[in-house]
């Protein structure tokens, strides 16, 4: 049950973030749900490997390089899911930042 709640909160956070940012568009509910699944899979399996491989660069930039990794992974997810378009790297960077804020607020409200 906790998994379904977390998934739905993530999907709502993605929808709110896409609504806020004009450079991000999602064509409907199905691409939204698929994007939530793909982002979850990417953040579970690929992101930790990339963060570990780029650890020296992250240390050198005081952790700011993780924002670049996050934006690149969002662009990857948008390329995988048809119906999701992101206007470029800066929109992906903003999408990641706003998504984390919206998701934190929604998860806080859930508890």
Secondary structure, DSSP 8 states (H G I E B T S, - for coil): -HHHHHHHHHHHHHHHHHHH-TTEEE-SHHHHHHHHHHHHHIIIIIHHHHHHHTHHHHHHTTTTHHHHHHHHHHHHHHHHSTTEEE-SHHHHHHHHHHHHHHHHHHHHHH-
